[in-house]
Amino acid sequence: MAETVELPNSIHEQLSDIKSELKLKKADFDKLVKLAIKQYEKSKVDPGESVGVVGAQSLGEPGTQLTMRTKWLSGATEMTVTQGLPRLIEIFDARKEPTTPSMNIFLKSSYATSESKVESIAIKILDILLENVIDQINVDLLKMRVEVTLSPEKLSKFNITESKIQDIIKDSFKTAKVTTGKNMVNIKPKSEDIGIRDLYKLKVKLKSLHISGVKGITQVLPVKHGDQWVIKTAGSNLKDVLRLKEVDISNTTCNNMFEVYSVFGIEAARNVIIEEALAVLKNQGIEVDTRHLMLVSDVMTNSGEIRGIGRYGVSGRKASVLARASFEVPLKHLFSAAMHNETDNLKSIVENVMLNQPMPAGTGVVHLLVKQAEKAEKPEKTKKSDKK
């Protein structure tokens, strides 16, 4: 009797959807089920397969073909996005600050189809500093104050009023005397022992003063995506962007896994690792099975927090002393293990290979016994009859 194969619930649901969508007859549906079972059995991993080694090879070999950096261009606007090998290293090292953080901000349907609305929302999101809306900023050493000249054209472009700028400066520098005029703001510290160096420090602080928008979003670019507009950004601030009423929370994405982790949790961060790594490889024209990336992302996130593949992450926190020592700084790990009286139970592959023992993978997973063949009984020799 043939063995019954139990398919996962997700495959059952997909088959049911296909049946209803294509209105398949019973005979055709049975053929589809048989094909699904065949492919499912084919995709299973053999017991004892070293999936970690296979995954490392499958990602490491294509990694040698990656270029160092690419630029993403759109018309007259240029946004530099880290790609290739540097981006892949960022992902697997789990660096908290990507070199070029970015977001794809999707808008709700009532805003997404109107180009003018999207452009106004993009300006609303853009992080605007004081230096973006002024003509010049000078230090007056005679009057010991900093003089700011506002730009009416830039203020109009970003929909910011002169009075708003003046109010923000007054609220931010309460220990200074702020006087205003037409397109002018003068800031004079009240302290008597103020020096020239202090004035130049004040000038630097004024230039980086946040005026409007979402902090961290340094560049915005509306792009047509199908029948709707999407705002691509340089810089990211997922938490504050999602607070905007115009933003579609369910579709907006961010390439900073730690921001996604803080807002949506570890499962969402796991998906970001997979999607970002897959996008880097596809961008270079390299095909890698998604399941290898899924395995790596599982290892990086199974503790409930994001850990990089390195001596300060996954490799440095292995339970096996010898496995930790085999990666980097062996003396440090061996000395620390001796100090804390640690024991290595030799349950993994690395430490067994180091000690020339069978490893718990492949044929080493099972215990093999050799069955000795029984010796066949020798036939008795018949005596030759005497010749007469």
Protein Blocks (a to p, Z undefined) as FASTA:
>chain_A
ZZdddddfklmmmmmmmmmmnopafklmmmmmmmmmmmmmmmpccehiafklmmmmmmmm
mmmmpcfbdcddehjbccdddehjllmmmmmnopabdfbdcddddddfklmmpmklmmmm
mmmmpccdfklmcfbdcddfklopadddddfklmmmnopafklmmmmmmmmmmmbccddd
ehiacdddfbfkbcfklmmmmmmmmmmpcfbdcehiabdcdddehjaccdddedddfklm
mmpmkbcfkloccfbfklmmmmnojklmmmmmmmmmmmmmmmnopacdfklmmmmmmmmm
mnopacdddfklmmmmcfblklmmmmgokllmmmmmmmnopacehlafklmmmnopacde
hjllpccdddddddddddddddddddZZ
